[in-house]
Amino acid sequence: MPWLRNFIQLSSTFTRQSPLRKSSALSVPPPFLAQLLRHLSSDSGGSYAGLGPTKGDEKPRVVVLGSGWAGCRLIKDIDTKTYDVVCVSPRNHMVFTPLLASTCVGTLEFRSVAEPIGRIQPAISREPGSYFFLANSTGVDFQNHQVRCQTVTDGTHTVDPRNFSISYDKLVIASGAEASTFGIKGAREHAIFLREVHHAQEIRRKLLLNLMLSDVPGVTDEEKCRLLHCVVVGGGPTGVEFSGELSDFIMKDVHQRYTHVKDYIHVTLVEASEILSSFDDRLRKYAIKQLTKSGVRLVHGIVKDVQPQKIILSDDTDIPYGLLVWSTGVGPSPFVKSLEVPKAPGGRIGIDDWLRVPSVPDVFAIGDCSGFLESTGKPVLPALAQVAERQGKYLSKLLNNMGKSGGGRANAAKELDLGKSFVYRHLGSMATIGRYKALVDLRQSKEAKGLSMAGFPSWFVWRSAYLTRVISWRNRFYVAVNWLTTFVFGRDISRI
Amino acid sequence: MPWLRNFIQLSSTFTRQSPLRKSSALSVPPPFLAQLLRHLSSDSGGSYAGLGPTKGDEKPRVVVLGSGWAGCRLIKDIDTKTYDVVCVSPRNHMVFTPLLASTCVGTLEFRSVAEPIGRIQPAISREPGSYFFLANSTGVDFQNHQVRCQTVTDGTHTVDPRNFSISYDKLVIASGAEASTFGIKGAREHAIFLREVHHAQEIRRKLLLNLMLSDVPGVTDEEKCRLLHCVVVGGGPTGVEFSGELSDFIMKDVHQRYTHVKDYIHVTLVEASEILSSFDDRLRKYAIKQLTKSGVRLVHGIVKDVQPQKIILSDDTDIPYGLLVWSTGVGPSPFVKSLEVPKAPGGRIGIDDWLRVPSVPDVFAIGDCSGFLESTGKPVLPALAQVAERQGKYLSKLLNNMGKSGGGRANAAKELDLGKSFVYRHLGSMATIGRYKALVDLRQSKEAKGLSMAGFPSWFVWRSAYLTRVISWRNRFYVAVNWLTTFVFGRDISRI
């Protein structure tokens, strides 16, 4: 029996590393592992295992909390010859948020907008002192330069969450903000946000499910109208872009592929004040006209209650829905709230002109979780990808210079000259509104003068600009391929 | 305020179809809807709503239960000028199963192997009398030519499952089989099968989670070995192909992207008798040699118990695992068991030479759920994609001819000549084993002589053959693009 002979031969070959219990003696670790084990076993003196303070023969360690625009730009640009980088985040990829709305209806695929951290900074998976940890940060001991973390194990019952700590030389808090519901009852339970890839997946699954359920014999017309009523709360760029994508999907794909129920599907966009309030008046009017043409109903109202099958506005209008997407801005996360540092207006972590958290040494905060302290005289910057990315870029430079001037270690940068402070210059805003139309507003602020345009040329600028901004060549290629196939074959409607 | 003006104008425009409660009067349905409503309201006389028996001015109705290889081939080839088609299945797409194993490690994307039913047969979403229902069939009333169904609403709490019935002129049962665990305790709870896209997604998420969890400070070496031990039970083509893909992933991607833990990850393939038992001896030996070279450990043993973190073999060996994939063949589903018709050996629905279920009129069964009755003198065919597809193709021809000869209605085909009976001719088997190697066995049966080959040329044949077999041009294009990007950029490791 060649099979059995083979197996017996094999068993003896593999004994040294075999995970079978009967032969579980572990081999002597190779040099690489030895170095690794030294790292891991250097317990920090706290109650649980972790990465201890860096020693003289190791590189100083930058710990980055978060993997959004700010954190990933910093991780990408940090000099890994000067520093070891440790990234802690509950997701192992960055989401290219401006294109996320397109994935909900299949214009783009989910993976085309997700960039693994290991590709953004390869050192994180190769260098023995650099790590990515799939974990949430639960607290910071600023006194002892230490972050406490807990692993994320969602959906797995065989592994308990594990607590560990990481000592830092420099800490960068880039953990972002949280979707805000203004305390409206039921919103968190029944609405879907649009901030992560799994949100987009949930929206796509629900939309396709509702399309199919409404076609089942015995469903009343009223129920069909409800199931196929897609309500978007919040008229910012995310809400408007999603509404535009949805109406494109309805006009092109639902009309072809769900002929039986196509007359029942509608999109309503609810906004308490003005849609796209950051854009110039002319563009806003254009957007309203185009959205209306595409069949998006615009409702001016304030949501006061969210129930499983309907929302209720402050004037007591009921709006039944089958799909409810919520996008009304962001607020500070529980982690940010829990940090005992001076806060900027809006509850964000207060930072100075160099993005430092002034009250504690070696700690920086960037992106949506941070805001200039009132003492700097500067306004809190808007929660935008371009602000976050610019801050990540600036801070990586600052840290790289610091490291080269010998200030990389904990408490070693007190006397260093930090150079120029961070100055934000707004490059403009863009938003698609469906049907190959977009808005491009290149003014530096709402009051300033400058170029603003709308229509097909803007849409072309929008696509080209984002295609060049996608981080890796792999995803740039996939986004282009997705756009091409959507154009040729239509959107994908398989519910997987 | 242009916004408000716009909204008021809009409200009046949309009043007729508005799903807002305040103005819920529904418009008079257009002609298309009227036809639709007639269909839906024709209650079948049973206890719940449904599609009633077809009338003289309607086409006869073929109801297909299932959307696998058999059902989808039939749906694709059926003449929609002669018949209305209704497909009932818990998933709205067909899975291109031979390539499913590749999606678990990111060689291919999930959507590249899923083909929406609406694209396989466009009439199903366009014709007023053709439908796809996302539902499970719960029973058949053969006497009254009626199928009972229940909608699938997984993950949605706001919609209750809905019962409905469908009257058929012809019924095709193609609901497939169920993964079989031979009653081994714990297998269904702790192992993941590899039959649907969501299984592949679960495997990918778990594999990436384990890779990341094992890198966390404080995890012991023993725990690392367990977390990163991937155990595959069942040495058929699926188990072998998955093991090969896994070892490719480990050698190319884990070694580059998870350097810290790469020495801890292993693959073990457990089989009770011989791997790839349907292949020729020479090919089997070649496969064993190649898999062993790639680091796959082959274990000859019978699993007697599955626990959350380990399996136990009949000789009391413990095999701890972090990921357990189960692929030991299939058996009849509860739906098939519940049908009161004569059964073929193995509990499948018994069929005659023309794929009819002889005891009841107008009912056919194809694919893994069916088997020749002993009285036909033919053996039960293996549960293979090519058997199912060939049966679907044959039956669509038979039904098309029947329809053209006036036998399309219920009870109208009793006297018709059915033509040639179904004869299965095996075209051969293929399986990849990783590292650009595959087996191709073109013999018609295990005893017959014929071409069989192994190695890179076979791998090339394997890829080309499957690329041409992928159903739509869209997915053919995506599979090619996926293969290309995997080759150039490596596999995607973002855990979304």
Interface residues (C-beta under 8 A of the other chain):
Chain A: P2 W3 L4 N6 F7 L10 F14 Q17 S18 P19 L20 R21 K22 S24 L26 P29 P30 F32 L33 L36 L40 Y48 A49 G50 L51 R91 N92 H93 E109 F110 R111 A114 E115 P116 G118 R119 S125 R126 P128 Y131 F132 F133 L134 A135 T151 T153 G155 T156 H157 T158 V159 R162 F164 S165 I166 H190 V197 H198 Q201 R205 K206 L208 L209 M212 L213 D215 V216 P217 G218 V219 D221 E222 C225 R226 L227 H229 Q256 R257 Y258 T259 H260 D263 H266 T268 E274 I275 R284 K285 I288 K289 T292 R297 L298 V299 H300 P308 Q309 K310 T317 D318 I319 P320 S472 W473 R474 F477 Y478 V481 T485 V488 F489 D492 I493 S494 R495 I496
Chain B: P2 W3 L4 N6 F7 L10 F14 Q17 S18 P19 L20 R21 K22 S24 L26 P30 F32 L33 L36 L40 Y48 A49 G50 L51 R91 N92 H93 E109 F110 R111 A114 E115 P116 G118 R119 S125 R126 P128 Y131 F132 F133 L134 A135 T151 T153 G155 T156 H157 T158 V159 R162 F164 S165 I166 H190 V197 H198 Q201 R205 K206 L208 L209 M212 L213 D215 V216 P217 G218 V219 D221 E222 C225 R226 L227 H229 Q256 R257 Y258 T259 H260 D263 H266 T268 E274 I275 R284 K285 I288 K289 T292 R297 L298 V299 H300 P308 Q309 K310 T317 D318 I319 P320 S472 W473 R474 F477 Y478 V481 T485 V488 F489 D492 I493 S494 R495 I496
